[in-house]
Every structure is written in structure tokens, then in C-alpha cells.
Amino acid sequence: MLDYKSIITKRYALKMSYQDLADEFSASKSGINDFIRAFEKCEKLSYPLPEGITNYAIYELVYGHAPGTNNRSTDYEQPDFAYVFKQMDERKNMTLVYLWGRYQKNCTAKETRPYQYRQFCELYSRWCEENYETLHIQAVIGQKMEVDFAGKTFDLIDKLTGEITRIVVFVAVLPYSQFVYAEGMTSTCEPQWIEVNNHALDYFRGVPPIVVCDNCKQAVIANKDWIDPDLNQDYAAWADHNHTVILPAKVRRPKWKSSVENAVGILEKGFFHDLEENRYFSLEQFNRDLWLKLDALNHENFKKKDYSRYDQWLEERSELMPLPSMHYEYMERRTAKVFGDFHVRFDNAYYSVDKAFLHKSVMIAASATKVNIYSMKGDLIVSWRRASRRGEWLTDPSHLPDSYKQMSEWNAAYFTRRAMTVGPYTVKVIEHVLKSREHEVQTYRLCLGILNYTKKYSKLALEDCCKMAVEMNHISYSFIKNSIASVAEEIGTAGFNTRLNEERNKGAFVMSPHAGDIDRLLSRSSKLAEEVRNEEF
């Protein structure tokens, strides 16, 4: 319904022309003219208007009937608005224009008179008001950011192999200004999800108090009652870092994030068609084109308005909270056990932990530059820089007990005794490895790895391999690892630990080596067939 009260006031108080009124109220000039003529002919109403009168009452007095009644000609085909509502609710990117066009075709086929598009929309809006309650969420300046993925995807072509990777578009919007940010992604895993959210805040140059997201797995683990959703741990940590709050939308309730849904629709019905016609060989190329189109959209004036999303954002950004000095970094999370050398292994590197946590499980949270180790209760035990190379050991001497060489079950005496059961060259190799690092505990796993080769190979093979390492002056775990297989092959059967095979086969039925001969099998088959024939007779 038009704002008849404002139209009358601006026409007679401000002397606005019919064209100006039509532009301001998004109506046709002839429609405004017809209403003013009807108003001037109305004997029950004149300007100035009675205090407290409503648009509904003005319409009823001017036209002689209530809105939506007694004005329908039987010549008009009444649309099936229940069907229209279902199509708009269930089908992605469905529009009233398309459904009105279908309605017109049906009217043409039935030779009935259709409503024009404006009447169709007004009647549909009135039908919705009568049949469905809708929630209108008023946008508050600087209050929230809504984020989602666009449904439309694009192809990224590998130049060498021709392999096609899917590009998914992340979309974020500030509901008050409708200022939009978008970015293409080839992966939607947690690290990339955190990264594009950081980029959105950078683009908006501030942090809103609330972030409304969809119930995607990158953001929400479970959202059964909406009041207390179970958030993804990293996304919740991202929100804490930026001093904002994650508020997921209700499940299957797109109106709770209507602004980003509307923004996605604008992109998919707009310049996404242009991007679709291009071929992309790099994500950077795609995002460059996307951001050029996006910048034009944000600077383009709204329809029948003299301001743009960018103009609105200039006002809104002053209401946003300041950005943190550093981006939140995605944390890799693992659970590990502290071994007998007082270290935990993470990403092929070793980090010492206080002696009090020997043989206990701990939690590891690692960024690109830092590794934090926590107790299972969540208390921070130690923070290390992230190792820069594979196999690096980071050890704090204070984490080790004063008498760790005696207290630990892994010590020099333990590994030397085990080496003595193999041979003198193995003892020399173990003694050399024990002295090869700054802290002896850093060598215990190397010693264990060398001595554990006796599980697959014989002690003879390990001793010969250690002799070769000593004579060639290449005493290291890597040399033993790369050489022992060939040494065992040269020795033959005696180079392998056959005891394991003997125990594995204990109690098994051993077949004759001739049991599988073809002549033997054919003879056995003929004998069985003859026995069957004799039984039948």
C-alpha cells in the first residue's frame, strides 16, 4: 500500500509535482495523478487531514471501499498465491517477475485477463500478510556482519594437466549499509574459512559486535536449539580474538541472515554471469575480476536513491570496533603423549615438556609460528617457536630432572646394555649416537629406532650394518635405516628374524610342496568323480 498520508501532505504542503511524488514513492505518475484526483473529488476528506488518520482509512474514504475488497473484476484470473509462496520459499533464485510471467501465459491460454505486475505484487504482499507472519529484523548501524557461501561455483583450470577445481565464493555483508565483500576459495576448510573472515574485517575496516553465519561445519558443530549452539573451536577462538560474538542463524531459516542472502542473490543474478563466461587458470585472476566488479557494485547508487553502499559504509565504519593489531591465526590441534625422553612429537619435530607430565597426554595447538602445549585440563604448560625443519629438537633443560639419566627408563645405560646383546660395533654406534646431540635425551628415539631393527632383521645383520657404518665413518640412524635391508639380503636367510615367522606359523597345517601339481589335482578330481558315479548306481 502506498503512503497516501505522506503523498497528500507533500502535494499540498510542499507543492511537489506528480513526477517528484512518483519518484519518491516508487509509483507511476499516472497512479499518483489518479489518486490526487480521487482525493479532490472525495466529499468526506480534505486537506489538512484529520489527526491520527491512517492510510487504510484514507483509501477507504477516497475509493469507497476497503483495500483489497470490491475492486476485483470477475474478468481477472486470480493467481494461486499459495503456489507462488511455495515456489519463492523453496526454489533458489526464484523471482516474482518469473512467476508473474508464468501466470500471464496461463491467463493467455485460458483467455482470461491477468493482473499487471504491480497489482500482482500488491495482491501477493497482502496475501502474505494475511496468511503468514513474517519477522522483519531492523538493521542497526555497525551492529553485525552476515557471512555465507554463494551457491554458484566457478571452474579453475590447471594449465598443465587440465584438471578442474571448484571455486566457491565467500560473501560477507554489513546489513545497515549493505556493503558487500566477496572472495573466491578453492578450499573451504577451517584455515581458509578463518582467513576469508579476516579479509572481510579488513575490507570493512572494523569489527561488528555480532557475526551471523550459516550452520556450515566450518562455523557450527551443532545448533539444535539455537540458544546455545556448539561452535567450531577455532571459529569461537577467532571471535574471542576479535572481541565479537558468533550468532548462527536458525537452521533452515534464511531470513535470519536475509542481508547476505539478498547480497548473494544480487551477485548471482548480476555480474556472476559475466564471470561465468571467462576461463580462469589461477585463483588470483578470478579474485581480481571479482573485486573489480564488486567495487563497482558498492559504488553504484541504489535504485531511485542518490547514495550508494559505499556512502552508507562511510557512515557505518565509524561505529565498528577497531581491528586487532594482528590477525587471528588458525591453530592446528592434536593430542599427544609425553614419551620417556620428556618430549612430544608434532609435525616431525620434538618439543620438551616439564617432567611432571611424563607419560601423560597433552593437547597441542600450533599456529604457523608458535606451538603451545596444554594439559588436558586446558592449562598452558609451555610455548615454543615452531620448528623450522624436520627432525628438529627443542629442549628446555629445566624440563628435565636433575638425575634424568638414572630416573628415566630410557637412558644411556639402558641402550648400551641392549646394544651389548647385539655386538661390539652396535655398542660403538649407540655410544656415538648418545653423544651426537646437545642433550642426551634427544638421542633416545634414534637409539631405540636402531635397536628395534632386530625385530625384522637378525642381530647378525644389524651388527654387520653397524660395522660398515663404523668403518665408513657414517655413524647415524639414517645410514643404518638405508643400509640394513641390503646387508640382510646379502647374508640371506640368516639376515632376517625368522623366529617371528616360526611363532606365526606355530600350529598351522603344512602342505607338501607337490600338493599343488596339476597332474596330482586332475587325478584327485577324476577319482572323486568316479566315486560319485558309483554311488549313483
Sequence and secondary structure as in RCSB ss.txt:
>XXXX:A:sequence
MLDYKSIITKRYALKMSYQDLADEFSASKSGINDFIRAFEKCEKLSYPLPEGITNYAIYELVYGHAPGTNNRSTD
YEQPDFAYVFKQMDERKNMTLVYLWGRYQKNCTAKETRPYQYRQFCELYSRWCEENYETLHIQAVIGQKMEVDFA
GKTFDLIDKLTGEITRIVVFVAVLPYSQFVYAEGMTSTCEPQWIEVNNHALDYFRGVPPIVVCDNCKQAVIANKD
WIDPDLNQDYAAWADHNHTVILPAKVRRPKWKSSVENAVGILEKGFFHDLEENRYFSLEQFNRDLWLKLDALNHE
NFKKKDYSRYDQWLEERSELMPLPSMHYEYMERRTAKVFGDFHVRFDNAYYSVDKAFLHKSVMIAASATKVNIYS
MKGDLIVSWRRASRRGEWLTDPSHLPDSYKQMSEWNAAYFTRRAMTVGPYTVKVIEHVLKSREHEVQTYRLCLGI
LNYTKKYSKLALEDCCKMAVEMNHISYSFIKNSIASVAEEIGTAGFNTRLNEERNKGAFVMSPHAGDIDRLLSRS
SKLAEEVRNEEF
>XXXX:A:secstr
   HHHHHHHHHTS   HHHHHHHTT  HHHHHHHHHHHHH SS  SS  TT  HHHHHHHHHSS TTSS   TT
B    HHHHHHHHHHSTT  HHHHHHHHHHHHHHHT B   HHHHHHHHHHHHHHH         TTSEEEEEEE
EEEEEEE TTT  EEEEEEEEEEETTTTEEEEEEES  SHHHHHHHHHHHHHHHTSB SEEE    TTTEEE SS
SSS EE HHHHHHHHHHT EE    TT GGGGHHHHHHHHHHHHTTHHHHHTS BS HHHHHHHHHHHHHHHHHS
B TT S BHHHHHHHHGGGSB   SS     EEEEEE  TTSEEEETTEEEE  GGGTT EEEEEE SSEEEEE 
TTS EEEEEE  SSTT EE  GGGS TTHHHHSSSSHHHHHHHHHTT HHHHHHHHHHHTSSSSGGGGHHHHHHH
HGGGGTB HHHHHHHHHHHHHHT  SHHHHHHHHHHHHHHH GGGB THHHHHHTTT     TTTT HHHHHHHH
HHHHHHHHHHH 
